[in-house]
Amino acid sequence: MTKLETQCAAAKRASYVLAGASVKNAALEAIARALAEHKERWLRANEEDLTAARENGMSPALLDRLTLTPERIAGVIDSLRQVAALPDPTGRADRMETRPNGLIIARRRVPLGVVAIIYEARPNVTVDAAALCLKSGNACVLRGGSEAIHSNRAAVEIMRKAIASAGLPEDCISLVQDTDRETVNELMCLDKYIDVLIPRGGPGLIRTVAKNARVPVIRTGEGVCHIYIDSEADLDMGAAILENAKCSRPSVCNAAECVIIHREIAEEFLSKAVPLLDKHNVELRCDSEALALLGSRGVPADEGDWDAEYGDYTLAVKTVGSAQEAIDFINAHSTGHSESIVTKNYFTAQHFLDAVDAAAVYVNASTRFTDGGEFGLGAEIGISTQKMHARGPMGLEELTSCKYVIYGQGQVR
């Protein structure tokens, strides 16, 4: 067996212990205490990663994703305790029926087993993913990017010791130490040990995994998100929503990448929105109508801009003549993540909610709320953009499957 096979086999064995464990909340609390106690160690490891990333010319947006601060660590610890406080999704029967022959058939929620997560440049994901897997009874095999390797190693070492102190096998949580691309290729094929694979990262990573994996894959995080400003919008509200959706954290998957503006209010809306975007030096890539209104403030968009996930201070600007045209454009170019309309018209809003094909659809709110914590899930292991089994922020319930349990009294068929 290769080193990775040995690691995944150990995770499989640990998953059988974890599935029936009664100390999951105690283990999560132990992790929370340990991360608080060893906060400085985690920050020092993160600084090693940041130093290397700056030397390698990493963009400011990606540096932001990589950065840990005392405040962000406090948020991670708070999220851990929120997850611990949530109801355990496993073990409960969500359907029970007595058949005419007397058999009692129940469907019970059970863990998936071993969940592998491949992700990039976000050390908080290491803890969030481990916490959700632990609470839902799943062992996890984490494979972070090379840019966060020191941060991830520190976090996993702290967590493994913490769960061992609570009576769980350390191998309930493990980190792939080798960041070589070949390790990803091997992990994608270990279907004997891995029950589901969740990629979190850029479109290239997600599509590569979905194309090549032998392990079942849940696609997450592809975020070409739109804000549509309707002809009946509150334009000040729309400008504030757009600034938040684009600029609060442009590197994340729920950030807006394109604003669609009804041409009747385009000039007035841009006069309100552009000064807010100027504060962040947002580049505007515009269709011909928007460019005519913005002049040198914009640059011409090409066809690729309508499908681009910039992850940076760049925004595509599209003008339309109706809400239906906006809906058609979104459905043609969306990745199915999060879409928003700003309007005062109830019927237009309802049509938008019904007609737009995405995991999260908003009326008069920023797409930045598509998040496990904001949705009351405690945290999330990713934002699923597919439609089977899990869609949107993936919390505890999305990390379970089901089994049928049948009670009889000697029935035969």
C-alpha angles and dihedrals in degrees: 000000000000121000090257093049089052090051093049092046088054089051089052092053091047091051091064090056094044095049092069099031122129096195100070094114091047089052092051091050089049089054091049092052093045094050090050091048093047098037093123091053090054091048092050091051090048091052089057089056093046093050091053092044093053091049089052093051099249112181120255091246093055091043087057091055091050097047123103120196131178087256093052091048089051087053091051091051091048089050090052091056092046089054091049090053094054121097115269106253094204129086098024121117112233093184134026130174137171111221124216089256091058098255113141108215120191132178112219130193113241135173120270089234116230117015119194118200123195112193144155138233100336114106092181087067088064091065098034092052094045092049095051092046092048095049092048092049098252128133112224135212109199124202111183128179124274090247090068100035097119093047092048095047092052093048094047094047090052092047096046092054090046096053091045088057088056093052102261127122112265089228091071082088122034137162126214101236097196111079094188115127091237089065089060090051091052094046091053090060102046095102091149089071108016117072099187136005122211118191117200117186144060125349092259093058094045095049093046091052093045091050099046108029123110089190116082109267133210108201115220143172107022098143121184093153126180137205113204116202106203126210087250097048128129093246097202089052090047093051092050092047091049093049091051095044093049105031112030091079111347094181096066126092096243093057117113116254099178136032118204115201130192106238093228091069100023098108094047093044094050090050087060100037102043096064089054092048090046089065087067098037092241114185111226118212105195142191116233096271095050091044090054089056096043101038113183091358088077135048126216115269121224127208092268092062092069090063099035125122097201100179086199143073094298125112132187115221121206129178124208138179100225145013089252091056088052091050092049091049092049093049089050096050107023123108089214095254115112132337131179139196125199110205143129092213111100095200094049089050093050092049090051091051091050099042105040113091106216141115092247125025121185138198116205096344140098121265087228090088092074094107135116094239094048090049092053096254094119091235137341136236090213144317107268114216095185128086106226120093097335133033129175123358108008112221132160100304092052088058092062135079128188141250129195117236118195128197118200142170100216099305116165130184 
